[in-house]
Amino acid sequence: MAAAGRLRRRLLLAVPWCGPCSPRRGAAACPPAGQVRAAFLRFFQERHGHHRLPSAPVRPRGDPRLLFVNAGMNQFKPIFLGTVHPRSELAQHRRVVNSQKCVRAGGKHNDLEDVGRDTYHHTFFEMLGNWSFGDYFKEEACSMAWELLTEVYEIPRDRLYVTYFGGDSTLGLSADEECRDVWLRLGVPASHVLPFPLKDNFWEMGDTGPCGPCTEIHYDHVGGGRNAATLVNQGSPDVVEIWNLVFMQYSREVEGNLLPLPQHHVDTGMGLERLVTVLQNKRSNYDTDLFTPILDAIHKGCRAPRYQGLVGDADVGRVNTAYRVVADHVRTLCVCITDGIYPGFSGAELVLRRILRRAVRFCSEVLQAPPGLLASLVPTVVEVLGDAYPELMKNADQIMDIINENEAAFLSSLERGRRIIERTVQQMEPSTNFPAEVAWSLYGNLGFPLDLIDLMLEEKGISLDSAAFNELALEDAKRKAGGPQAAQPENTNTCLDVHSLAQLRSSNVPATDDSPKYAYTLGQHGQYEFSPCQATVLMLYRDQSLQKEVGAGQHCGVILDRTNFYAEQGGQDSDQGYMIHLGQQDVLFPVESVHLCGGYVIHEVTAVETLHVGDQVQLFVDEAQRLACMTNHTATHLLNFALRHVLGDSTEQRGSHVTAERLRFDFDTKGPVTVEQLQQVEQVVQDIIQRNEVVHMAEVPLTLARRVQGLRAVDEGYPDPVRIVSLGVPVESVLARDSEAAMQTSVELCCGTHLLQTGSVEDLAIISERQLVKGISRVIAVTGRQAKQAREVGQCLAMEVDSVSLRMKQRITSIPEMQNLSKEVGQLTKVVANTAMPQWQRKELQTILKALQRTANTAIKKLELQQAEKKAQSLLAKHRNQPVIIDTVPANSLSILMKVVNQLCDKSPGTSVLLLSPQASGEVLCACQVSKSCLPAFSAADWAVAVCTQMEGKAGGSHVVAKGSGNAKGMQGALTTALEFAHSKL
């Protein structure tokens, strides 16, 4: 025993540790967070043989269902799901430990709204975890956890409480007494070992998949010898969960039933922030050294009082809430930007944009901080987290630049939005709701998250007209979807009727000069710079009539003398954005769509206040949406060239559609496009992207454009002069007489907006290809980060298919096991069909999956036949030379039961057979076959109906074979009925 004690002390010393701080030991004894993290990793790595893995990026790899990595187990999903490639490095791991960066700010796990309101919710946190993949299980997992907490971290045992799964009768699951007994053997008092139901102590990955009971370890912050068992899992801030140990031993099937997993796994997760709070003897995560340096930096950079940790009503002016929001959000921004998620307009990028803007608002409005505070906190975050995550150090400058750029844009919008709200409130009647049109303008055009609008209105004691706002949102969704409901109001305001066109021309209203839409440049750092455009309102159009004035809250079409907005044409979506009255920055008119009609550009807007002919306005294009359209339009030209290069010059464009999200391209084809051709097309595009060719654009006379060799047929539908877009070759070179330059590159007539260099496309992936009709195919493609994500998803699914293929090659003798594998192939087939991924890879995987499904079906039939033969032989031996065989036999399915009947009749041709098979569910299956020599007097269908009716069931079939089912309660009577029916017919 003495030797064992000395060995343990030496092991403890191997992990440098100063122990938890306490009032008696003094602040100097508090272990820093970095040491807490390191002690956890070293404990499992050095003392218990775990392989230490780095944190995965918070941007999910190949999992389109996740916005962010939100748990330590995300990167190990392939192991839990059994989809990991057996030759991959991941498949070799048995014991793993790491500290995983996690973000919970969207989807199923979303803590964003709670951050700042309390002292323990975060959008970014670190999850300390240890895993066992088919190695150790409950005994070892609990023992290691208890050893670490009580002997390494020296947490007092009497402050710890453990919970275990108390069972669930509806699922047929008994209490996890095995886990309970482990804790009792470890010396945890019975009063501190507590059972809880399914919602508290049963963990599931999703609606289906691996799951199992869990045991949680809770800490009592108060202590003092009291028993706090009644406060566990009751939401008390005094007793908090610090560690969850999940025992994955079941798989929830599609039908909802639980099947035992072939391998048991352990998946644990302990929030570093909560653990450090315990070890540093604090009551708030924000009082630990993970946050105090950031809070100090905030105080130095703003004019607010120092952070005091106040919450709720005690936090007058919400200053302490603001400190917590900013400290939390800047950590999230640093981690996400480093891992390749930037503030944007969809998915995770949109969530991050919302986080940044929420932090900026608290900085400027509550903390009264000058611009730049948020970015100035980045070095402090890097100092706190950089040792654990060195990638933060490499990207600090980039993080600061991105935060500053986004903050500057939002502060401008925020100030304008604040003035709009205040001005609108002043004009409102008492006790009325805030107008939905104004809120929609703020939301759709200035990028205000709806919760910020609600908060700003809440501060003024008023509320939003939510019903009207939702109606506007619904109308917008219908319009974007191209629904018929949206067509009529859109046409009445944006498509000039013949009389209005004639009136405009007779009144000498000039056509709109839209050349400013091409006025953009490429900055020295590679960013596109768009200039606003000043214009005059020439005419207003509403309800199919020209008007000189339109009132507030109304939709109308605005005709200007000039515009920088791109009108929907040439297959490219129109620009969106807003216009403001010149010199009146707080009046914002959202531009929802733009159309070209008879030379006039019609801007569909919502009038926030009265618009008049003659008003001077300034136009602002939604730059992100415009840039995305430019990227996808240039990519469309690359795709057109690549298709002609690979499939032949006879390949002609039949149509295209360019949006900010994707591009669609229709073309002539002599036959189906092969997997190899799709790969070649993508490669040609990627080669041009990598060469970063200059995109040359120029307007030339139509007659001159007709000379260009290789240019597709030019008809009178093009304007004169026409715009030529040439990739890599100056327009004057392709126009030169006898020049063949256009044969070697993409040269097209196009009025769309384009990138200035092809490198900005970054990547292109064809995610769909199908024949619309014979001879015409349609491809859909995505670019940039979307293309990269599609490739990652494709690689992930390819590994899953490979894993299934390998398992299919193993000798499987169990019908249920083969049926499960067949079901997995079916589910994977659906995922492959419906997930955005490279189309060439989809086709490859679909071919493999189709073959696997055939193999599985054949194997199931073979196994069922083998099983049926055995049962038939047994029954033949039992009923030798009988003209009628009526009996019960165990069979897992009606398919097997029918095969047994067929086998009996084949081996004994003159015999008629009826078999019943009782099932565990209480159902009885019935199958029968009548000898042809007994026809027509003896009908199998009538026989089955008589028997199943006796069991309160149903049946059907032909004169020769029939099948059905019924209730087990009537089975004995059914057997008697079967015999009597047969005797009456023979």
N, C-alpha and C positions, 0 to 999 in steps of 0.2 A: 504493500500500500504506500509506504514511504517513497519507494522508487517511482511509483506511478505519479505521486504528487510532485516529485522533483521534475519528472518528464513534462508534466502539464505546465509547470511554472516556466520551464525552458521554452515550451511552445508558445506560451503567452508572451514571453519576451521577444519572440521572433516577429511579432506584430507590434511595432512601436505604439504605445498607448499610454495616455495619461489619465484615462478613466473619466467618468462623468463628473461634471462640476456640481457642486452643492454649496449652499450658504456657508457650510463649515469649511469646505476646502478652498473657497475663494475663487474669484473669476479667473485667476491665472491657471487654474486646473482645468478649465473648460476645454474639451477637445475641439479643435477647429474642424469645420465641415470636411475639408480635404482629407484630414486624418481619419474621420469617420468612414468616408467612402473607401479610402485605401485599406483600412482595417477589414472592412467587409470583403473586398476583393481578395486580399491576401489570405484571409481566413479560409475561404473556400478553395483558393488556388493552391496554397502551400500545405494546408493541413488536411484537406479532404480531396485533393487530386482533381479539382475542376479545371477545365481549360478556360482561360480568360479570353473573352472576345470583346472587341471594341463595340461601342454603341453604333447601331445602324443609323443612317440619316433619318431625320423626321419626315422626309418626303418618301412615301411608300414606294417600294420597288415592285412593279408588276402586280399591284393589287388595286384595281379600279374602284373597289368598294370602300376604300379608306381615303379620307382627306389627308390625315396625318398619321404617323405612327403614334399610337395612343397607349401602348402597353409594351412591357418588355418582351412579351411572347410573340409579337408580330413577325419578327424575322425568323422565328422558328415554326411558323404555321405549316410549312411544307412537311416538317417532321411529324407534327401532330396529325396532319391530314393524310399522311402516308404518301405524299406526292414528291417527296425529296428524291432526287436522282441518286440511285445507289452508289454511283461512282463519284458523287460530289463530295467536297470537303465537309459540308454540313452533315452529310449522312454518317460520317465517321465519329461524330461527337457522342459521348455518353454522359459526361458531366460538364456543365458549362456555367460560368458566372460572368456577369457584366453589370455595368450601370448604364441604363438605356435612357437616352433623351426622349421625352414624351411630350406631345402637345394634345390637349383636350380642349378644342375650341370649335367643334363642328361635328355634325353627324350624331351618332348614338351617345358619345361621351362629349358633352359640351358644358364646360364650366365657366365660359366667358362672362355670362351675366352675373355670376356670383363673385367674381374677382373684385376685390376692393370692399365689398360689403361685409366680409368677415376676415379672419386672420389666417385662414388655412386653405382656401381655394386658389388654384393657379391655372393659367393656361399652359405654361411650361413647367415641368417638374422632372426630377430624375427618379427612375425606378431601379432600385437595387434588386437583383434577382439571381437565384440559382436554379438550375434545371437538371433534371435527370431524364434521359431518354431511354427508357427500358432498363435502367440500371437499379438504383436504390428506390425505395418507396417510403411509406409512412413512417416507419420506425426511425430510419436514418434521417429523413427530412426534419422531423420534429426534434430529434436529438441534436442535430446540428444547429437548428434555430435556437433552441434553449441554451445550448453551450455558448453560442455567440452572444446572445443577449445578456446572459447572467454572469458568464465568466470572462468574456473579452470586454464587452461594453460595461459590465458590472452594474447592470440595472437591478435594483432590489426586486427579489422574487415576489415579495408580497404585493407589489404594485402591478403585477402582470396577471391577466386573465386570458384564458383560451376558450374559444368556442369550437364546436364541432357540429356536423350535420345530424339533426335529430330525426331524420327519416321522413318519408312521405308515402302515406298509404295509397294515394291515388296512383302513384307510379309503381307501387309495389316495392318501394325501397325502405329497408329497415335503417335504424339509426347506425351511424358509423361508430360502433362500439370499439372497433379495432383502434381507431384514432384516439378515442377517449382513454382507452387502457394504456396507450403509449404515453400520454401525458401524465397519467397517474403513476406509471412506473418511473417517470422522470422526476417524480417528487412534487408535482404541482398539486396543491390541496384540492380535494374533491369540490369544495365550495367555489373554487376558481376555474373549474372545468364545466362549461355550460353548453347545453344543446340548443340549437336554433333551427328554424324551418328552412324550406327550400330557398326562399327569397334572400336569406342572409348567408347561408352556408352551402350553396350548391352553385358552382360556376359553370357557365356555358359560353363557348366561343361565339355562337350565333344561334339561329333558329335550328340549324343542324350542325353536326360535327362533334368532335371530341368535347367531353364535359366530365364533371365529377364532383364529389363532395370536396369541401375545403375546410380548413381550420384557420381561424384568425387569432392573432395575438393582439390584445388590447392593453393599453397602459393607463393607469390612474395617476393623473397629475397631482392629485391632492395627497394621497397616501395617509400617513399618520396612523397606520394600524387598522384603519376602517375596512369594512367589506363593501366594495362598490359593485358587487355582482348585478344589482338591480339597475345599474346605469349603463351596462354594456349593451351596445346596439340600440340605444335610446336617443341618439343624437346629442348627448351631453358633451359640451366642450371639455369637461373634466376627465372623461374617460374616452379615449380615442383609439381606433384601430391603427396599428403600426405595421403589421405584416400579415400577408395572406398566403397560405400554403395550399395550392390546389392539387388535388390528386386526380389526374385524368385517367379514369378507368372505364368510362362508358362512351358510346357514340350515339347521339340522338339522330334517329333516322328521319326521313322525309315524313313518314306517317306519324312521327312523334314518339314512337317507342324507343327504349334504351337497350342497346346491345353492348355487352362487355367488349372492351378493346383488346386486341391480341397482345398489345404491349402497354404496360402502365407507365405513365410519365408523371413527373413532378414539375410544377410551374409555380414559382413563388415570386412575390412582388412586395417590396417594402419601399415606401416613399422616403427618399433621403431627407427631404425638408422636414417631415414629421419626426424622423429619427433624430435628426440634429436638434430639433426643438426639445426633445426629451433629454438628450445627453447634455445639452447646454443649460438645462434647468429653466427653460423659458415656457411661456404659455402661448406664444404666437410664433409662427414660422418667420414672420417679418422681424422678429427680435434676434434672430440668429445671424451668424456672420455670412450666411448666404445672401442676406438682404441688407444688413446694416451699412456696408460700404456704399451700396447703391443709394440707400435712403440719405446717407450723409452727402453724397454727391448731388442728389436732388436739392437738398437744403442749400448747398453752396451756390447752386445755379438758379435759385428762384427767390422770390420775396416773401414766401410763406413762412409761418412759424415752424420750428423744428417738429419732426414727427413725434407723436406722443402715444400712438397705438390705440386711439379712441375709435369706437364703432357705434353704429346706430345713432340715437338721438344725442348722445354725448359728443358726437363728432360734428360740432357746429360748423357750418360752411363746407362740410365734406372735405376738409383739407387732408385729414388722415386717410380717407378713402382714396383721394387723388394720389397721395404718396404710394399707397399699395398698388393702385392700378398702374401707375407709371413704372414702378420697380418691377412688377410682374411682366408687363407688356414689353419692356425693353429687352428683358431676357429672352422672351419668345421671338422677338424680331431678330435678335442676334443669331439665335440658333437656326431659325427658319431660313433666313437669307444666306447664311453660311452653307446650308444644305440644299440650296437651289430653289427655294420657294420665295418668290418676290411678290410684293403687293400688286394685285392685278384685278381682273374683272370676272373671273369664274373660278369655281371650285375652291381649292385651298388658297389660291392667290387672292380671291375675293375676301375670304375670311381674314387673311393676314392684312389686307388693306383696311378692313374694318377695325382690327386690333390697333393698327398704327394710328388711325384717325381718332379712335377712342382715347388713346394715350395723349395725342396732340391736344385734344380738346381739354382734358384735365390739366395738362401743362399750362395752356394759355389762359383758360377761363377760371380755373380754381386756384392753381398755384401762382398765377400771374407771372409766369416765367417768360423770358424773352425767347424768340425763335432760336432753335438750335439746341435747346436743353436736351431733348431726347437723344440726339446723336452724340452729344457730349458725354452721355452716360456709357457709351459703348466701351471705352477703355477700362472702365471700372468693372463692367460685366466680364470682359476678357480676363481681367486680373483675378476675378473670383472663380471663373469656370475654366480658364485657359489651360491650367495644368492637366485637368481631366480630359478636356476636349481641345487639343492643340490646333485643330482646324480653325477655331475662332480667331486665334492670333494672326493667321495668314490672311484672313479676310476682313480685318477690322476697318481698314480704310474704305473698302467697298461697302460695308454695312453702313458706315457713317454717311457716305455719299447718297446711298439709296434712301436712307431715312430723311436726310435733309431735303432731297428733291421732292419726295412725297409730302413732307411736312409743309414745304413752301407752297405747293399746289393746294393743299387742303386748307391752310391758314387763309389763303385768298378766298377760297370758297366758303370757309367758315364765317369769315367776317361779312361777306356778302349775304350769306344765309341768315346770319343773326339780324342784319338790318332788315331783310325781307320779312322775317318773323315779327320783329318789333313793329315795323310799319303796318303789317297786316293786322296785328293785334289792336293797334290804335284805331284802325278803321272798322273793326268788328263791332257789331251790336253786343251789348252785355248779355251774358249767359248763353252765348252761342258757341258752337264748335268751330275749331280752326278749319278754314276751307281746304278741302281735299286737293283741289287743283294746285294750290300753292305748295302743299306738302309733296305732291307728286313731282312737281318741278324741282324741288330741292332734292328729292330722292333720286330721280332719274337723271338729272343733269349736273348737279353739283356733287353727286356721290354721297349724299348724307345717308348713313344707315338709319333705318326707320326708328331704331331704339333711341338714337341721338335726338331725332325730331321730337319723339315722345318726352324725353327727359327735359329738353329745353322748354317744351310747352308745359310740362308738369311744374317746372319752377315758376311759371307765370300763372299757375292755377287754372289752366284751361286744357281741353282735350281735343284730339283730332277727330274729325268726322270719319271714323274708320270705315263705315259702310260705303261711303262715297269713294274713299281711297281704294278700297278693295275692288270696287266696280271699275275704277280707272285701271287698276292692275290687270283685271280680267280682260278689259278691252284691249290693253296693250299686248297681252299674251295671245289673244285671238288674232290681232293684226299681224304679229310676228309669225304666227302659225299659218297665215294666209287663209284663215277661215272665211267662209261666206258672210258671216256676221260683220266682219270688219270691212268687207269690200265696199259696201254702199256708202258709209260715212266717209271713207277715205276718198272715193271717187268724187263725191260732192264738193270736196274742198281742194282736191289736188289735180283733177283732170279737167282742164278747161273745156267747156262745151263750145260748139262752133259759133254760137252767137257772141259769146264772151270774147272769143279769139278775134272775131271780126270787129267787135267794139274796140278792143285794145289797139288793133292796127289802124282803124279809122281815127282813133284818138292820138295816133302817132306815138303810142307808148313803145319805146325801143325794146328789142329782144334783150334778154339778160346776158351780160358779159360774165361768163363763168370761167374765164381764163385764170383767175386767181386760185382755182382749185389745184393748179399745177405748181403753185408758188411755194415750194418747200425745199429745204437744203439739208445736207448731211454735215453735222457739226464735227469738230476736230476729234471728239471722243466717240464718234460713231453713232450719235443720237440724231434723230430726225427733228428738224425745227420747223414748226408751222407758224405762219404769221396770221394774226386776226385780220379781218377785212372790214372796211367801213363802207356802208351802203345807204341808199335812200329808198324808202318804201314808195313804189310807184302805183301799186294797186293792191286791194285786198279782195279775196274771193271766198264766198261762203254761200252754201245752199244754191249752187249753180248760178250765182249772180255776182257781178263786180260791185264792190262796195268801197266807200271812202273811209269808213270807220267800223271797227269791230269792238264790242264791249268785253269787259273783263270776264274770264271764265269760259269764253267761247273758243271752239276750234275753228281755224280758218286757214286759207292758203295765202301766203304773203309773196308778192312779186316785187323783186328788188332790181335796181339798175345793174348791180353786180353782186357776185357771190363767190365765196371760196368753198362752198359745199358741193359735193359730187352728187348729181342727181342719178337715180337708179336707171342704168342703161348698160348695154353691152354685157349683160349678165352679172354686173357688179352691184351689190346692195348700195343703197344711198347712204350718205353720211348722216350722222346724228350730231347733236350738240345744242347750242343755245345762242340767242341773240339778246343784246341789252340795248336800252336806249342810250345813245351817246351822252356822256356826262351824267348819267343817272345809273350808277353801278348796281343799285339794289333792286332794279326791275329786270327780271330775267324771264325770257320767253323761250321755252323748250322747243327745239326743232326736232320733231319726231320722225319725219321722213321728208325726202326731197324728190320731186319728179320733174321731168322735162316735157313740156307740151308746147309744140309750135314755136320753139325758140325761147319760150319763157320758162324760167326755173321757178317752180312752185314750192315754197317751204311750208310744210304743214306744222302749225304751231298751236300752242295753248296760250291764249292771251291772258296774262296775269293781271294786266290792267288795259285800259282802252288803247287801241292802236289806230293811228291816223295815217292817211296818205301824206307823204312829205316828211314823216318822222325819220330822223337820222339814227341808224343802228350800227352796232358793231357785232360781227359774227365770230363765233368760236366753235371750231370743229372738235368733236370728241376724238382726240388725237390717238388714243389707244385703239379705238375701233377702226379709224382710218388706216393706221399703220398695219393692223391685222389684215384688212382688206387689200392693201397694197402688197403685202407679203404673199397672200394667197393668189392674187391676180398675176403677179410675176411668176409664181410657181405654176400657174395654169399654162403660161406660155412655155415654160420649161417642159412641162408634161406633154404638151402638144408636140413639141419638137422631138422629145424622146420617143413618143409613140410612133411618129412617122419614121424615125431613125431605126427603130426595132422592127416595126410591122410593115414598113414599106411606104413609099411616097403616095400610094393610092389611099392611105389612111386620111380621111378628111374629117374635120370637126363638124359636128351636127348641133352643138349647143353647149353652153357652159353656164354655171352660176357660181358666183364668188361671194362669200360672206366672211365675216370676221372669224367664224369658227372653222370653216372648211371650204373646199372647192369641189365642184361637180363638173364632169367633163363627159360629153357624149360624142361618139365618133363611129365612122364606118369601119367595119371589120369583116373579113372574108370568113372567119370562123372563130371559135372560142379562143380567148387569150390563154396561153398556157402559163403554168407556174414559172417556167424558165423565162418567158417573155416579160412577165411582170417584174421579176428580179432584174432583168436587163434594163427595163424602163427606169426603175428606181436608181440603178447604178449610173445611167447616163445623166439623170437629173443631179445626183449627188456629185458627180464629177464637175459639172458646171458650177454648182454651189461652191465647191472647194476652190475652184479657180477664181472665184469672186469677180466674175466678169462685170464690166461696166454696162449699165442699161442705158442705151442711147435712145432719145426720143426727139422727134422733130415733126413739124407740120409741113407737108409738101403738097403741091397741086396733085389732084387726082390723076390727071393724065400722066404725070411723071411717075406716080406710084405704080401705074400699070406696067411699067417697064421692068420692075423688079423680078428677076428670075426666081422661080420657086414659090412666089407668093400665091396663096390660094386665090381663087376667082374673085375678082373685084366687081361688085355690082353698083348700081346707082343708089343703093341704100346708104352709102357712106357719104359723109359731108365733104365738101370741097372748100378748102384744102383738107386733106386727111392726115391723121396722126400716125406716124410709123414708129413702132417700138422694135429696136434691134438689140440683141444681146451680144456684147463683145465686139461688134463691128460698127463703126460710125455710120450714120445714115447716109452721108455723102458717098461712102464707099459702096454701099449696096445699090445706090442710085446710078453709079457710074455705068456708062454704056458697056454692054458685054460682060459686066461683072458677075462672077459666080459666087461672090462672098455670101449671098443670102442662102445658097444651097448648103452651106456648112454650119449654119447657126439658125436661131429662131428669129424670124423677121415677120411681123404681123401688123396689120392695120388695127389700131385699138385706141379708143377714147378714154380708157380706164386710167386710174392712178397706179403708178408702179414704184417699186424700189429703185434706188439709184445704183445699187450693186447687188449681185445675186447672192453674195455671202450671207446677207441678212435673212435669207430663207432658212438657213441653218440645217434643215433636214426636210425630207418629204417622204411620207409613207402612204401608199395606196391601201386604204382600209376596206374598200369594197369594189368589186367588179362583177357586173352581170349583164346579160343580154336583155335589152328592152324588148326588141323584136329581132327577128332573124336579120343579121347583117348590121345591127346597130348595138354597140355596147355602151355602158355607162360606168365610169369609175368615180369614186369619191376618195379624196385624199386630204390629209392634214399635214401641217408643217410645224417647224420649230419644236417647242417643248411637247406639243401634242404628239408629234411624230415620234419623238424619242420615247415618250411614255408608251405609245402603241407598240414599239419594238420591245420594250421591257416586259410588257404584258404578254406579248407573243412568246418571248423566251421562257417566261414563267410557265405558261400553259404547255409549251413544248416539253418542259421537264416533267410536268404532270402526266402528259400522254406517254412519255418514255417510261415513267415509273409504272403506269398501268400495263404497258406492253411487257415489261419484264416480269411483273407478277402474273400476267396471263400465261407466260411460258412455263411457269412452275406447275408441277403436277398437282392439280386440285381434284380431290375425290369427293368433296362435300358439295351437295347441290345448293344449300343456302349460301355458302361462301362464293360459289360461282355466280349465283343470282345477284349477290351484292356487288360483285365485280362488274357484272353486266349492267346493273343499275348505275354504278359509278361511271361506266363508259357512256351511258345515256345522258347523265347529268353533264359530263364533260363535253359531250357533243353539243348540248344546248349552249353552254358557256362559250365554246369556241365559235359557234354560229352568231352569237349576239354581242360579242365583245370587240371593241375597236382594237384591231391588230393588223399587221401587214397581210394583205389578201393572199399573197403567194404562200405565206406560212399557214394561213387559215385553210387553204386548199390542201396543202400537204397533210396537216393534222386531220382534216376531215376524211381524207383517204385512209389514213391509218386507223382512225376511230371506226370508220365503216367496216374495215376488215376485222378489227377487234370485236365489234358487235356481232359479226357473222361467226367469228371463232367462239365467242361466249355462248351464242345461241345454239351452235352445233354441239358444244361441250355439254350444255344443260340437257339437250335432247338425248345425247349419248348416255349421260349419267342417269337420266330418268328411265331410259330404256333398259339399262343394266339393272336398275332397282326394280323395274316392273317385271323383268324376266325372273328375278329371284322370287318375287311375291307370287307370280303365276305358277312357277314350279311347285311352290309350297301348297298352293290351293289345289292344283291338279292331283297332287299326292293325297290330299285330304278328301277330295270329291271324285274318286276314280269312276270313270265311265257313267257319270250322271248326265241325264239330258238337260238338267237345269242346275246351275250353280248360283246359290244365293248366300252371301256371307258378308262379314265386315272385315276390313283390312286397313291397317294404318297407311296413310298417304298424305304427303305434305301439300299436295295440290290436286285439282281436278284433272290436270294434264297427266300426272302420274297415274291417277286412278283409271283414266280412260285407257292408258297404255296397258295397264294390267288386264283390263277387260279384253282389249284387242289381242294380247298375247294368249290369253286363255282360249279364245275363240279360234285363233290360228292353230293352236296346238291340238284343239279338240273341235273340229269343224262342225259337228252336229249339235254342239252344246249351246244353249242360251244362258247368258250370264248377267247377273245384276249384283253390283257391289256397293256397299255403303262404307263411308270412312268418317268417323267422328273426329271433329277438330277441337283444339283447346279452347276455341272461342265459344263453343256450344253449338256451332253449326255442324250439319252432317252433309257430306258430299255424296252424290249419287251418280253412278254411271252404269249403262247397260247396253247389251248388244244381243240381238235375236238371230238365231240361225236362219239362213235363207230357206231352209227346208220347212220352216214353220210359217213362212209367209203365205198368204196375206192375213191369215186368221190371227196371228200373234204379232202385235205392233210394239216396237221398242218405245216409241213416243208415248203410247197409251200406258204402257207398263210404268214408265218413269213418272208420268203425271199421277197415276194412282198411288204410287209409293210416296212421292213428295207431298201430295195433298194430305196424306195421313200425318206428315210431319209439319203441316202448316207452311209448306214451301211451294216452289214452282219448278217446272221442268219443261223441256222441249227437245225436239230432234226429229229424226226421220223414222221410217218403219224399221230400219236396220239398227241404228245407233241413236242413243239419247242420253241426256245428262240433266242434272238439276241439283237442288239443295233443299234442306229443311232444318227443323229444330230437333236437337238431340232428345228432347222430352218424348217425342213420338217415335223414336227409332225402333223400339221393340215391336210396336204395333205395325210399323212400316215393313219390318221383316216378314211378319205374318201375312200382311197384305200382299207383299211381293210373291210369296209362295202360293197363296190362294189364287191370285191373278194368273200366274203361270199355269197352274193346274187346270184352271177353267178354260184355257186356250189350247191346251195340248190334248 
